[in-house]
Amino acid sequence: MRKCFILLLIICCVLQTKRLYAQKYSFPFGNSYDEDANILIGIQYSYINSRYILDLNQDWSTTGIDYGPTHSNTLPNLKSIASPAAHGMSVGIPIDFRMTDNLYANFSPSFVFINNTRVIFTDTDPEILPNERYTRNTLENRTGTNFNSFELPLSLKLRSDEKIFKNKFNRYRGFITAGARYTSFLGLTTEYNRLKHEPEKPYPLVLKNGYFSWETSVGVDIFFTHFKMSPEIKFSQSLGNVLDKRHELTIDNQFMDKLDKAFIRNIYFSLTFQ
């Protein structure tokens, strides 16, 4: 899958070769801004609403999680396993390659610096606090953190014809996009390789180092004198199971034993300036 994604990126770049010799670049908030340029470069801020879509093993509720009566991770009788909606933040550099007046190829490398996606294990006893599993957990800790990540989305953007707001000053175009995204966690492999040699492991939620997602979005380009602003809502979901069930950290990891598959579903609320 990774090779297919890279091949698709190369093909899109090759298709633009003829334009690149006579190309015009556009940057927002300056004299170089040109909405008719062949390449438009900007900055994007996104709020991410994220959660895991879980498939549990059939016998998940027949036994609890038992690491001993004094261990803080022990949940004798499981009531539920769920992934609530969590928030995240990212910043990116969107690059639009003009193919026609209505069709663009978009590449938007992004850095996710806040990610609170988690799985919560709850016991039937209300006096036992729920146990939250992240991709990073310390020993005997009910909560944790996640790794930051780089995201590499590639999509096609189809724009409508130009319209004018009632104020007669600002123009706009509606658009839809569809494409794929590759997400890679920073430092995950290094830390997991270190933890598997520790005598006592923290039992984190063990994910693969990276995964592919499909995505689609709807938004609007609003044109100003020196920049273009684009509010956008994007839906994305991983193409396969993001859990790494073969990793050594899953040995004696009773939290992972309860999970069969997990998919990551994200909703992005983005504001782009180009």
N, C-alpha and C positions, 0 to 999 in steps of 0.2 A: 504494500500500500504506500509506503513512504517513497519508493521509486516511482510509482505512478504519479504521485503528487509533484515530485521534482520534475518529472517529464512534462507534466501539464504546464508547470511554470516556465520551463524552457521553451515550449511551443508558443506560449503567449508572447514571450520576449522576441522570438524569431519572427512572429507575424508583424511585429512593430519595427523590424529592422529598417525598412525603407523610410519610415517616418523619422527614425532617430537621426538620420543625416541632416534633416532640415527641421528638427524639432524645436519647439518653444516650451520652456519650463514656466510654471506658474507657482508662485508662493503667495500666501495670504498676507494682508496688512502691509503691503509695500508697493513700490513702483513696478515690481515684476509680476504683479497679479494680472492674469489674463484668462478669462473664463473660456476662451476659445483655443487655449494652448493644447498641444498634443499630450503633455504630461503635467498633471496637477498634483502638487505635493502639499500636505497640510499636517494638522495635528488633531488627534481624536481623544476624547475623554469618554469613558464608559463606566456606568454602574452595572454590575452583573448580579442578577438574581439566579442563584444556582442551587441544585440539589441532586442527590443520587436517586435514580430509579432502581429499586432493589428487587431482586429475585432471591427469596430465601430457600434454604434447604427444607425439605418436607418435615424433618424431625427437629426443627429449630426450637420448638417449644417444649419438647419432651424432657430435655435436660437443661439445667442452668449453666452458668459460667462459674466454675469452682476452682479457685487458686488457693484455697485454704480459708478458714474462718476469720483470720486476722488480716487477710489481703484486701486492700481497698477496691480491687477490681472484681471481687467476687459478687455475683448476682445469682443467688440460689434458685430462684424461680422466675424465668423471663415472662414478662407480660407483653412486650412489644419491641420491635426493631424498626426504626423509622429514620428518615432523613428529612428534616424540616427545611424550608426555604432559608437560604443563607445569603449574605451580601458579599460583594467583592468590588474591586475597583481596578481599572486598567488604563494605561495611556499608550497610544499608538501613533504611527506615522503612516497615514493613508496615502497611497500613490495610485492615481487614476490614469490609465493609458487610454487615450481617445482612439476609438476604432471608427465610429461614425458619430454624427451629431446626437444620436440617441443611444448608442451602445458603447460601453466602456468596459475594460478589464480592470479590476481593482485588486491591489495587493496591500495589505495593512498589517505589517509586523507590529505586535503589541507586547507589552510587559504587564503581567498581572501581579500587583504588589499587595493586594488584600484578597484573601480567600478563606472564608469561614465555613466551607462545605464540610459536613460531618454526618456521622451515623450515631444515633442515640439508642442505647440499650436500656430498657426500663424494667425494673423488677416489680413483682406483684405486691411486695411490701412497700408501702408509701414512705416508710422511714429510711429505706435504702435509697440514696440519691442515684439518679440516672447516670449512666456511664457514657461519655462522649468519646468516640473514636475518630481521630484525625490521621493524616499521613505521618505525623510526628507526635509520638506520645512518650513521656518519660515513665520510668518504672513506678508502679502504684500511683499513677496520676489519672484521675477521671476525665480530665480535659487535655487539650494539646493545641498544636498549630499545624499549618499546612506549608508545603513548599511553594515558593514563588514559581512562576512559569512564564515561558515565552510562547506566544501564539502566532501562527503564520497562516492567516486566512487568504484564500484566493477565490475570487468570485467574478461573475459577469453582472454588470449593472445596466439595466434597461430603463431609460428615462422617457418621460412623456414630452410632448411638444411644450414650448414655453407658454406660460400663462402670466397674467398680470393681476396683482392684488387690487382691491378696491381703492387703495390709497394712491394708485396710479404711478407709484415710485418704484416699488420693489417687484421684481419678477421672480417666478418660481417654476420648478419642474418636479413633479412627482416621480418616484422611481421604485423599482423592486430589484432585489438581487438574489442570486442563488449560487452556491459554491461549496467549498470544502475548507476545513481548518485543521491544522496539525498543532497540537499542544505538547510542549516538552517541559517537564519539571526540572528546576535547577537544583542540583546537588542531591537529588533523590538516590541515584545509583550509588554514589560515594558513601552517603550516610548509611544506606541499607547494607552495603558490603561491610561497613565497619561494625554495625550492630549485630550482624549474624555471628560474629566471633566473640561477642560479649557473653559472659557466663549467665547473666540474667537479662532477658530481652524485654522490651517495653510493650510488646503486643500492639503495634500500630495497625491502622488500616493500610494494607499493602497494595499499592497500585503499580501499574506498569510505568516505565519511565516516560512514555509518550503515547498519544492516541490520536486517531482521526475522528472528525465530526463532520456531519453535513449541516448546512445552515441556509436560511432564507430570511429576507428582511423586507421591510417597507419603510420608506422615508420620503423626505422632500428636500430639494436643493433650493435655498432662498438666496437670491443674488443681491449683494450690496455693492457699493462703489469700489471698495478695496479688498473685499473678501466674499467668499461664499460660505454660508452656514447651513449645515445639514443635520437636523434631528432625525433619528432613525431608531426603529425597534427591530431587533434581530432574534430569531429563535434558532437554537443550535442543540444537537444531541449527538453523543458519541456513537460511532458506527458499530462498536462491539463492546465486549466486557472489558472494563478498565482494571479489574482486579487481577493481580499476579498470583494465581493460586499455586504456582510451582516454586515460588521463592522460599528460601530457607527460613525466613521470618514467619512463615505460616505454620511451621512446626510448633505444636503445642500452643498455637494462637487460637484460643477458643472463640474469640470474636469473629475471626475469619472463617472458622468452621461453620458458623451459622449462615454465612452468605454464600449463595450459589453464583450470582452474577450481579454486577452493578453497572449502570449506564449513567453518564453525567449529562444532565439537561440544564442548559443555560439560557437565560433571556437577557439580552444586552439592551440597555437604554443609552444610546450614544449621541454625542454632540461633536460634529466634525467641522473644522474650519479649514478652508482651502482658498 
